[in-house]
Amino acid sequence: MATQREIDFTYGLVDKIFRLSMGESGDFSGAKYDGDFSLTLEEAQRRKHNFIFEQLNLQPGQRVLDMGCGWGPALRYLKGRGVEAVGVTLSKAQAAACRRNGLEAHVMDCREITPDTFGSFDAVVSLGAFEHFCSREQFDAGRQDAVYHDLFRVVQDLIPTGGRFFLQTMVFGPKMIDPEEISIDAEAGSIEHALALMVKQFPGSWLPYGSEQIESNAAPYFQLISKSSGRLDYIETIGQWRKRFNEPSLKKSLFKLSLVPRYLFDRNFRQAFATRVSYNRICFETLAMDHFRMVFARD
């Protein structure tokens, strides 16, 4: 799993620019357009949150755990619907942003949560965090299945029989290449180069191989209720994010200037954040990556 230092490298660095571009509780996971790309980004994100609420069969007064809560968009939505929502993240910057906005968020490893930590929950949601649970080193050591199996066991212990788990995550798609072909020195715009940029921006993180790997590791504990691909939705979301990030403002310009020394002296920073290549869009368009929304019920 990505360490706290690796998570902070990614989300701590983008914290200020993200909040200036997307708002204090902006959503950094794929929106739900369902083919209607006339929707605004906010409308599509709210459609996703409505969908989650419905799929989890939630009622006011119930409790939900958000594994990898980000800047708190799902926490904020659930709180607005009368649900007690608790978030966990390894990013200190994200947790601080949540707390500033009246949301309950804790800095801790999802794998260490037990019923004694926060009590039991009626449902669990995870939007984008599953991508960080397995590292490349764990994949190389043949431990990826064990990592996911153990995580589903943790979730099972937190919810009652019939309780639901909503999982949204990127996965490697049918056109994923041999990992040994990934190279930062490959031609710009190639899938080999795009995947290398992804690894640079998200150190310590390795995706599951298709929804099938997720399903097989969930099977001892959960029944799959529904599954849908959000690949095209994510491509649109990425385009909308880039527009927001590129919108000029004095505060963003001053913040970017403050990063110049790091740009000059930190090669990893330059490769992870200072390229104009939309690596994730390339990965989705070439089917090297896919994206799924999955609803599980505890057996």
C-alpha positions as CSV (number, residue, x, y, z in Angstrom):
1,M,0.0,0.0,0.0
2,A,1.1,3.6,-0.6
3,T,2.7,5.0,2.6
4,Q,1.6,8.2,4.3
5,R,4.7,9.9,2.8
6,E,3.8,8.8,-0.7
7,I,0.2,9.8,-0.3
8,D,1.3,13.2,1.0
9,F,3.7,13.6,-2.0
10,T,0.7,13.4,-4.3
11,Y,-2.2,15.0,-2.4
12,G,-0.2,17.3,-0.2
13,L,1.4,19.0,-3.2
14,V,-1.8,19.4,-5.1
15,D,-3.8,20.4,-2.0
16,K,-3.8,24.2,-2.5
17,I,-4.0,24.3,-6.3
18,F,-6.9,21.7,-6.1
19,R,-8.9,23.7,-3.5
20,L,-8.3,26.9,-5.4
21,S,-9.6,25.3,-8.6
22,M,-12.3,22.9,-7.3
23,G,-13.4,24.4,-4.0
24,E,-12.7,23.4,-0.5
25,S,-14.6,20.1,-0.7
26,G,-13.9,19.4,-4.4
27,D,-14.3,15.8,-5.7
28,F,-11.2,14.2,-7.1
29,S,-12.8,11.1,-8.4
30,G,-14.7,10.4,-11.6
31,A,-18.1,12.0,-12.1
32,K,-21.2,10.3,-13.4
33,Y,-22.5,11.7,-16.7
34,D,-24.1,8.5,-18.1
35,G,-23.5,9.8,-21.6
36,D,-25.0,13.3,-21.0
37,F,-21.9,15.5,-21.4
38,S,-24.1,18.6,-21.4
39,L,-24.1,18.3,-17.6
40,T,-21.7,20.6,-15.6
41,L,-19.0,18.9,-13.6
42,E,-20.9,19.7,-10.4
43,E,-24.1,18.2,-11.8
44,A,-22.4,15.0,-12.8
45,Q,-20.7,14.7,-9.4
46,R,-24.0,15.2,-7.6
47,R,-25.5,12.5,-9.9
48,K,-22.8,10.2,-8.7
49,H,-23.5,11.0,-5.0
50,N,-27.2,10.5,-5.5
51,F,-26.5,7.2,-7.1
52,I,-24.3,6.1,-4.2
53,F,-26.9,7.1,-1.6
54,E,-29.5,5.1,-3.5
55,Q,-27.3,2.0,-4.0
56,L,-26.4,1.9,-0.3
57,N,-30.1,2.0,0.7
58,L,-29.3,4.8,3.2
59,Q,-31.6,6.5,5.6
60,P,-31.1,9.6,7.7
61,G,-29.5,8.7,11.0
62,Q,-27.4,5.9,9.7
63,R,-23.6,5.7,9.7
64,V,-21.2,5.5,6.7
65,L,-17.5,5.1,6.6
66,D,-15.6,6.8,3.7
67,M,-12.3,5.0,3.1
68,G,-10.0,7.5,1.4
69,C,-12.3,10.5,1.9
70,G,-10.2,13.0,-0.1
71,W,-11.3,16.6,0.5
72,G,-14.7,15.4,1.8
73,P,-17.2,15.7,-1.1
74,A,-19.0,12.5,-0.2
75,L,-18.8,13.3,3.5
76,R,-20.4,16.7,2.8
77,Y,-23.1,15.2,0.6
78,L,-24.0,12.4,3.2
79,K,-24.0,14.9,6.0
80,G,-26.5,17.0,4.0
81,R,-28.7,14.0,3.7
82,G,-28.8,13.4,7.5
83,V,-26.2,10.6,7.5
84,E,-23.4,10.4,10.0
85,A,-20.3,10.2,7.8
86,V,-16.8,9.4,9.0
87,G,-13.8,9.7,6.7
88,V,-10.3,8.3,6.8
89,T,-7.3,9.3,4.7
90,L,-3.5,9.1,4.8
91,S,-3.2,12.7,3.6
92,K,-2.8,15.2,6.4
93,A,-3.7,18.0,4.0
94,Q,-7.0,16.4,3.0
95,A,-8.0,15.6,6.6
96,A,-7.2,19.2,7.6
97,A,-9.4,20.5,4.8
98,C,-12.3,18.3,5.8
99,R,-12.1,19.4,9.4
100,R,-12.0,23.1,8.5
101,N,-15.3,22.5,6.7
102,G,-17.0,20.8,9.6
103,L,-16.5,17.2,8.4
104,E,-15.2,14.3,10.5
105,A,-12.0,13.0,9.0
106,H,-9.1,11.0,10.5
107,V,-5.5,10.4,9.3
108,M,-5.1,6.6,9.5
109,D,-4.5,3.5,7.5
110,C,-7.8,2.0,6.3
111,R,-6.5,-1.5,6.9
112,E,-6.2,-0.9,10.6
113,I,-9.9,0.0,11.2
114,T,-11.8,-2.4,13.4
115,P,-15.3,-2.1,15.0
116,D,-13.5,-0.8,18.1
117,T,-12.0,2.2,16.2
118,F,-15.2,4.2,15.3
119,G,-17.9,1.6,16.1
120,S,-19.9,-0.2,13.4
121,F,-21.4,1.3,10.3
122,D,-24.4,0.7,8.1
123,A,-22.4,1.0,4.9
124,V,-18.9,1.7,3.6
125,V,-17.9,3.8,0.5
126,S,-14.6,4.1,-1.2
127,L,-14.1,6.5,-4.2
128,G,-10.6,6.2,-5.8
129,A,-8.8,5.0,-2.7
130,F,-8.6,1.3,-3.9
131,E,-6.0,2.4,-6.4
132,H,-3.6,3.0,-3.6
133,F,-4.0,-0.1,-1.5
134,C,-1.5,-2.2,-3.5
135,S,2.0,-1.1,-4.3
136,R,4.1,-2.2,-7.3
137,E,6.4,-4.0,-4.9
138,Q,3.5,-6.0,-3.5
139,F,2.4,-6.8,-7.1
140,D,5.9,-8.0,-8.0
141,A,6.0,-10.2,-4.9
142,G,2.7,-11.8,-5.9
143,R,0.7,-10.3,-3.0
144,Q,-1.9,-8.3,-4.8
145,D,-4.7,-10.7,-4.3
146,A,-3.9,-11.0,-0.6
147,V,-3.9,-7.2,-0.2
148,Y,-7.4,-7.0,-1.7
149,H,-8.7,-10.1,0.1
150,D,-7.6,-8.6,3.5
151,L,-9.2,-5.3,2.7
152,F,-12.6,-6.9,2.0
153,R,-12.3,-8.8,5.3
154,V,-11.8,-5.4,7.1
155,V,-14.9,-4.0,5.4
156,Q,-17.0,-7.1,6.2
157,D,-16.2,-6.7,9.9
158,L,-17.5,-3.1,9.9
159,I,-21.0,-3.6,8.5
160,P,-24.0,-5.9,9.3
161,T,-25.2,-8.8,7.1
162,G,-26.8,-7.2,4.1
163,G,-24.8,-4.0,4.6
164,R,-23.4,-2.5,1.4
165,F,-20.0,-1.4,0.2
166,F,-19.8,1.0,-2.8
167,L,-16.5,0.9,-4.6
168,Q,-15.4,3.2,-7.4
169,T,-11.9,2.6,-8.8
170,M,-9.6,2.7,-11.7
171,V,-8.3,-0.7,-12.9
172,F,-5.9,-1.8,-15.6
173,G,-7.8,-2.4,-18.8
174,P,-7.7,-5.1,-21.6
175,K,-4.9,-3.2,-23.4
176,M,-2.6,-2.9,-20.4
177,I,1.0,-3.6,-21.4
178,D,3.7,-5.7,-19.7
179,P,4.8,-3.7,-16.6
180,E,8.5,-4.1,-17.7
181,E,7.7,-2.0,-20.8
182,I,6.7,1.1,-18.7
183,S,9.4,3.7,-19.1
184,I,9.8,7.4,-18.4
185,D,12.2,7.5,-21.3
186,A,9.6,6.2,-23.8
187,E,8.2,8.5,-26.5
188,A,6.0,11.2,-25.1
189,G,2.3,10.4,-25.7
190,S,3.0,6.7,-25.8
191,I,1.2,4.3,-23.4
192,E,4.6,3.3,-22.0
193,H,5.4,6.9,-21.2
194,A,1.8,7.7,-19.9
195,L,1.9,4.8,-17.5
196,A,5.4,5.9,-16.3
197,L,4.0,9.3,-15.5
198,M,1.1,7.8,-13.6
199,V,3.6,5.8,-11.5
200,K,5.6,9.0,-10.8
201,Q,2.5,10.9,-9.7
202,F,1.2,8.1,-7.6
203,P,4.2,6.4,-6.0
204,G,3.4,3.3,-4.0
205,S,0.2,2.6,-6.0
206,W,-0.6,-0.2,-8.4
207,L,-4.0,-0.8,-9.9
208,P,-6.1,-4.0,-9.9
209,Y,-6.2,-6.0,-13.1
210,G,-9.8,-5.5,-14.2
211,S,-12.9,-5.7,-12.2
212,E,-12.5,-9.5,-12.2
213,Q,-9.6,-9.4,-9.8
214,I,-11.7,-7.2,-7.4
215,E,-14.7,-9.5,-7.6
216,S,-12.7,-12.7,-7.0
217,N,-11.2,-11.3,-3.8
218,A,-14.6,-9.9,-2.6
219,A,-16.4,-13.2,-3.2
220,P,-15.6,-14.8,0.2
221,Y,-17.3,-11.9,2.0
222,F,-19.6,-10.1,-0.4
223,Q,-22.1,-10.6,-3.2
224,L,-21.7,-8.3,-6.2
225,I,-25.0,-6.4,-6.7
226,S,-24.1,-4.2,-9.7
227,K,-21.2,-3.2,-11.8
228,S,-20.8,-0.6,-14.5
229,S,-17.9,1.0,-16.4
230,G,-17.3,4.7,-16.0
231,R,-14.4,4.9,-18.4
232,L,-16.0,7.5,-20.8
233,D,-17.3,9.5,-17.8
234,Y,-13.8,9.6,-16.4
235,I,-12.4,10.9,-19.7
236,E,-14.9,13.7,-19.6
237,T,-14.2,14.4,-15.9
238,I,-10.4,14.7,-16.7
239,G,-11.1,17.2,-19.4
240,Q,-13.2,19.3,-17.0
241,W,-10.6,19.1,-14.3
242,R,-7.9,20.4,-16.6
243,K,-10.1,23.3,-17.6
244,R,-10.5,24.2,-13.9
245,F,-6.8,23.8,-13.1
246,N,-5.9,26.0,-16.1
247,E,-8.3,28.9,-15.2
248,P,-6.1,31.8,-14.3
249,S,-6.1,33.4,-10.8
250,L,-3.7,35.5,-8.9
251,K,-3.6,33.1,-6.0
252,K,-2.9,30.1,-8.3
253,S,-0.1,32.1,-10.1
254,L,1.6,33.0,-6.8
255,F,1.4,29.4,-5.6
256,K,2.9,28.1,-8.8
257,L,5.7,30.6,-8.5
258,S,6.4,29.3,-5.0
259,L,7.1,25.8,-6.6
260,V,9.8,27.0,-9.0
261,P,12.7,26.0,-6.7
262,R,11.2,22.5,-6.4
263,Y,10.7,22.3,-10.1
264,L,14.4,23.2,-10.7
265,F,15.9,20.8,-8.2
266,D,13.4,17.9,-7.8
267,R,13.4,15.6,-10.9
268,N,10.5,13.5,-9.5
269,F,8.4,16.6,-9.0
270,R,9.0,17.7,-12.6
271,Q,8.1,14.3,-13.9
272,A,5.0,13.9,-11.7
273,F,3.4,17.3,-11.9
274,A,5.1,19.6,-14.4
275,T,4.3,17.8,-17.6
276,R,1.4,18.9,-19.9
277,V,0.7,15.3,-20.9
278,S,-2.7,14.1,-19.7
279,Y,-1.4,10.6,-18.9
280,N,-4.6,9.3,-17.4
281,R,-6.6,10.3,-20.4
282,I,-4.2,8.5,-22.7
283,C,-4.5,5.4,-20.5
284,F,-8.3,5.5,-20.6
285,E,-8.5,6.2,-24.3
286,T,-6.2,3.4,-25.2
287,L,-7.9,0.9,-22.8
288,A,-4.8,0.4,-20.9
289,M,-7.0,1.5,-18.0
290,D,-10.7,1.2,-17.2
291,H,-12.9,2.5,-14.4
292,F,-15.7,0.7,-12.5
293,R,-18.5,1.5,-10.0
294,M,-19.3,-1.7,-8.0
295,V,-21.9,-2.3,-5.4
296,F,-21.4,-5.2,-2.9
297,A,-23.6,-6.6,-0.2
298,R,-22.2,-8.4,2.8
299,D,-23.2,-12.1,2.7
